[in-house]
Amino acid sequence: MACARESTLRLWREAYSAFGATPSAYPRSAESLIQLVVKGGADAVPGINCLVDAYNSVSLAHLLPIGGEDLDRLAGACVLRFAATQDADVDATTAADAPKAGEVIWADDLGWTCRRWNWRQGPRTRLTESTRHAYFIIEE
């Protein structure tokens, strides 16, 4: 099982490279968690909230990228697509947070919800203590 998961990590890095994202600069969510644990132990993973902490523990245990969205904050279906120029104007705290045109994103009818496939969650749909209905994306 560990070999299969390591192979999955390698395939994800290849996929990131294929769409122009340097894997070491934009590690997928599971890889980021693994790096934290390798560098600082289990206590190095920051607690965010109960829901995020729970899916992070599943992500680490199975080496799977898992993302969560607040279902009540999604507008329409969440789809995987390439970012358009206008996505940079939606939901970014700073210009550096905004997706670049051509980047792979998760998006709903209002715009992006997660950048670079599964690298960075957008602020509008992230899971918080007040989330009552969640939507999870588990990628293998």
C-alpha positions in Angstrom: 0.0 0.0 0.0 2.8 2.5 0.9 4.4 1.9 -2.6 1.1 2.6 -4.3 0.7 5.8 -2.3 4.3 6.9 -3.1 3.6 6.2 -6.8 0.4 8.4 -6.5 2.5 11.2 -5.0 4.9 10.9 -7.9 2.0 11.0 -10.4 0.6 14.1 -8.8 4.0 15.9 -9.0 4.1 14.9 -12.7 0.6 16.3 -13.3 1.5 19.6 -11.6 4.6 19.9 -13.8 2.5 19.2 -16.9 0.3 22.2 -16.3 3.2 24.4 -15.5 3.2 24.4 -11.7 6.5 23.6 -10.0 5.6 20.8 -7.6 8.0 22.0 -4.9 6.6 25.6 -5.0 3.0 24.4 -5.1 2.9 21.1 -3.2 -0.5 19.4 -3.2 -2.3 19.4 0.1 -1.3 15.9 1.3 2.3 16.5 0.4 2.3 19.8 2.4 1.0 17.9 5.4 3.6 15.2 5.0 6.4 17.8 4.8 5.2 19.4 8.1 5.3 16.0 9.9 8.7 15.0 8.5 10.2 18.3 9.5 8.5 18.8 12.9 6.6 15.7 13.9 2.8 15.3 14.3 2.6 18.4 16.5 3.9 20.5 13.5 0.5 20.3 11.8 -1.4 23.3 12.9 -4.9 22.9 14.2 -7.4 24.8 12.1 -10.8 23.6 13.3 -12.3 20.3 14.1 -13.6 19.5 10.6 -10.4 20.5 8.8 -8.3 18.7 11.5 -10.3 15.5 11.0 -9.9 15.4 7.2 -6.2 16.4 7.5 -5.7 13.3 9.7 -7.4 11.1 7.1 -5.3 12.7 4.4 -2.1 12.0 6.4 -3.1 8.4 7.3 -3.8 7.5 3.6 -1.5 10.0 1.8 -4.5 11.4 -0.1 -5.2 15.0 -1.0 -8.6 15.9 0.6 -10.2 19.3 0.2 -13.4 20.6 1.9 -15.8 23.2 0.8 -18.6 24.8 2.8 -21.6 23.5 0.8 -23.8 26.4 1.9 -21.4 28.9 0.4 -21.0 27.2 -3.0 -23.0 28.7 -5.9 -23.9 25.9 -8.2 -21.8 22.9 -9.0 -18.1 22.8 -8.1 -16.1 21.9 -11.3 -12.5 21.4 -12.2 -11.5 23.9 -15.0 -8.8 26.2 -16.2 -8.8 29.7 -14.7 -9.8 32.6 -16.9 -8.5 36.2 -16.7 -11.6 37.3 -14.8 -11.0 34.7 -12.0 -8.2 36.9 -10.7 -10.8 39.5 -9.7 -12.9 37.0 -7.6 -12.3 36.2 -4.0 -8.6 37.0 -3.6 -7.3 38.7 -0.5 -4.3 39.9 -2.4 -3.2 39.9 -6.0 -0.7 37.1 -5.1 -3.7 34.9 -3.9 -5.5 35.2 -7.2 -5.3 32.3 -9.7 -3.4 33.0 -13.0 -5.2 32.5 -16.3 -4.7 28.9 -17.5 -4.1 27.5 -13.9 -6.2 24.5 -13.0 -8.8 25.5 -10.4 -11.9 24.3 -8.7 -14.7 26.8 -9.3 -18.4 27.3 -8.9 -20.7 29.8 -10.6 -19.1 32.7 -8.8 -15.5 31.8 -9.4 -12.6 29.9 -8.0 -12.8 28.0 -4.8 -9.4 26.2 -4.8 -6.2 27.1 -6.7 -3.8 24.9 -8.6 -6.0 21.8 -8.4 -5.7 21.2 -4.7 -3.0 23.6 -3.5 -4.7 26.6 -1.8 -8.3 26.9 -0.6 -10.1 30.2 -1.4 -11.6 32.2 1.5 -15.2 32.2 0.4 -15.9 28.5 0.7 -13.3 27.3 3.2 -14.6 25.3 6.2 -15.0 27.2 9.4 -16.4 26.6 12.9 -19.8 27.8 11.5 -19.9 25.3 8.6 -22.9 23.1 8.9 -22.9 21.3 5.5 -19.6 20.3 3.9 -18.6 18.9 0.5 -15.3 16.9 0.3 -13.1 16.2 -2.6 -10.9 13.2 -2.2 -8.4 12.8 -5.0 -6.4 9.6 -5.7 
